[in-house]
């Protein structure tokens, strides 16, 4: 079940986003700052929206949704490692897509092969394989793979 991230429950996000950044640090090259935190590229605050995913009232992941270049966009997406491989990520993605009909994109940086494979499978299952994929050079991230689709017909 999706639950909005708010100021009242954001301390959980603050910890989980650090775990997420730590997992990607070998790809992104990010390093912790003087207070032991990774710098963030996106957070859950406006104009973005953040959601937790709950399984049996336990927070097992999060998603940060925003918009970019005319598309709704998944900026950050994380499932706690102990809960992976159980379909939770797909359920969370489907719930976010269903809540916001329109044109979507999901992007992965070079080297994030597991993330790319997850998104191709998830979007294919969600939208019957009806998506376009392309690669571009992002000035900040370098090579980025992007999947775009519309969910207005689901």
C-alpha positions as CSV (number, residue, x, y, z in Angstrom):
1,X,0.0,0.0,0.0
2,X,1.2,3.5,-0.8
3,X,1.6,6.0,2.0
4,X,2.7,9.6,1.4
5,X,5.9,10.8,2.9
6,X,5.2,13.8,5.2
7,X,7.2,15.9,7.6
8,X,5.8,13.7,10.4
9,X,7.2,10.5,9.0
10,X,10.2,11.8,7.0
11,X,12.9,10.5,9.4
12,X,12.3,7.0,7.9
13,X,13.0,8.4,4.4
14,X,16.1,10.2,5.7
15,X,17.6,6.8,6.7
16,X,16.3,4.8,3.7
17,X,17.6,7.3,1.2
18,X,21.1,7.0,2.7
19,X,20.9,3.2,2.3
20,X,19.8,3.7,-1.3
21,X,22.7,6.2,-2.0
22,X,25.1,3.8,-0.4
23,X,24.1,1.0,-2.7
24,X,24.7,3.2,-5.7
25,X,27.9,4.8,-4.5
26,X,30.1,2.4,-6.4
27,X,28.4,3.5,-9.6
28,X,27.8,7.2,-8.9
29,X,31.1,7.9,-7.2
30,X,29.3,9.7,-4.4
31,X,31.1,10.1,-1.1
32,X,29.7,10.9,2.4
33,X,30.1,14.4,3.6
34,X,31.6,15.6,6.9
35,X,28.5,14.5,8.9
36,X,28.5,11.0,7.3
37,X,25.6,11.6,4.8
38,X,25.5,11.1,1.1
39,X,24.4,14.2,-0.9
40,X,20.9,13.8,-2.4
41,X,19.9,14.7,-5.9
42,X,16.1,14.5,-5.2
43,X,14.0,14.4,-2.1
44,X,10.3,13.9,-1.4
45,X,9.5,17.5,-0.8
46,X,7.5,19.7,-3.2
47,X,7.4,19.9,-6.2
48,X,8.2,16.2,-5.9
49,X,6.0,13.7,-4.1
50,X,7.3,10.8,-2.0
51,X,5.7,7.6,-1.1
52,X,6.5,4.7,1.2
53,X,5.4,1.2,0.3
54,X,3.9,-0.8,3.2
55,X,3.6,-4.6,3.5
56,X,1.5,-5.6,6.5
57,X,2.0,-2.1,8.0
58,X,5.8,-2.3,7.6
59,X,7.6,0.2,5.4
60,X,9.6,-1.8,2.9
61,X,10.5,0.8,0.3
62,X,10.0,4.2,-1.1
63,X,9.5,6.1,-4.4
64,X,10.0,9.8,-5.3
65,X,7.9,11.0,-8.2
66,X,8.4,14.3,-10.0
67,X,8.2,15.6,-13.5
68,X,10.9,16.3,-16.1
69,X,10.8,17.4,-19.7
70,X,7.0,17.0,-19.9
71,X,6.9,13.5,-18.4
72,X,6.1,12.2,-15.0
73,X,9.3,10.7,-13.7
74,X,10.5,8.2,-11.1
75,X,13.4,10.1,-9.5
76,X,14.2,7.6,-6.8
77,X,13.0,4.1,-6.2
78,X,14.1,1.7,-3.5
79,X,13.1,-1.6,-1.9
80,X,14.9,-2.7,1.2
81,X,17.2,-5.6,0.2
82,X,15.5,-8.2,2.5
83,X,12.2,-7.6,0.6
84,X,13.5,-7.8,-2.9
85,X,12.5,-10.6,-5.3
86,X,9.0,-10.8,-3.9
87,X,7.2,-8.6,-6.4
88,X,7.1,-5.6,-4.0
89,X,8.9,-3.2,-6.4
90,X,6.5,-4.0,-9.2
91,X,3.5,-3.5,-6.9
92,X,4.8,-0.2,-5.8
93,X,5.6,1.0,-9.3
94,X,2.1,-0.1,-10.6
95,X,0.4,1.8,-7.7
96,X,2.3,5.0,-8.5
97,X,1.7,4.7,-12.2
98,X,-2.0,4.0,-11.6
99,X,-2.3,7.0,-9.3
100,X,-0.9,9.4,-11.9
101,X,-2.2,8.6,-15.5
102,X,-0.2,10.3,-18.2
103,X,3.2,10.2,-19.9
104,X,5.9,8.6,-17.9
105,X,9.6,8.1,-18.0
106,X,12.0,6.1,-15.9
107,X,15.8,6.6,-16.2
108,X,18.9,4.6,-15.2
109,X,22.5,5.7,-15.1
110,X,25.2,3.7,-16.8
111,X,26.2,0.7,-14.8
112,X,22.8,0.3,-13.1
113,X,22.0,-2.9,-15.0
114,X,19.8,-4.5,-12.3
115,X,17.7,-1.3,-12.2
116,X,17.4,-1.2,-16.0
117,X,16.4,-4.9,-16.1
118,X,13.8,-4.3,-13.3
119,X,12.3,-1.3,-15.1
120,X,12.1,-3.1,-18.5
121,X,10.3,-6.1,-16.9
122,X,8.1,-3.9,-14.8
123,X,7.0,-1.5,-17.5
124,X,6.5,-4.5,-19.9
125,X,4.2,-6.2,-17.4
126,X,2.4,-2.9,-16.6
127,X,1.9,-1.7,-20.2
128,X,2.0,-4.9,-22.3
129,X,5.5,-4.0,-23.6
130,X,4.3,-0.7,-25.0
131,X,7.3,1.6,-24.3
132,X,10.2,3.2,-26.0
133,X,13.7,3.0,-24.8
134,X,16.6,5.3,-25.7
135,X,20.0,6.4,-24.4
136,X,21.2,10.0,-24.1
137,X,24.1,11.8,-22.5
138,X,23.1,13.7,-19.3
139,X,25.4,16.6,-18.5
140,X,25.6,15.4,-14.8
141,X,25.3,11.6,-15.0
142,X,26.8,10.8,-18.4
143,X,25.1,8.0,-20.4
144,X,21.5,7.4,-19.2
145,X,19.0,4.9,-20.4
146,X,15.3,6.0,-20.4
147,X,12.1,4.1,-20.9
148,X,9.0,6.2,-21.9
149,X,5.4,5.1,-22.0
150,X,1.8,6.3,-21.5
151,X,-0.5,4.7,-19.0
152,X,-3.7,6.4,-20.1
153,X,-5.0,3.2,-21.7
154,X,-4.5,0.8,-18.8
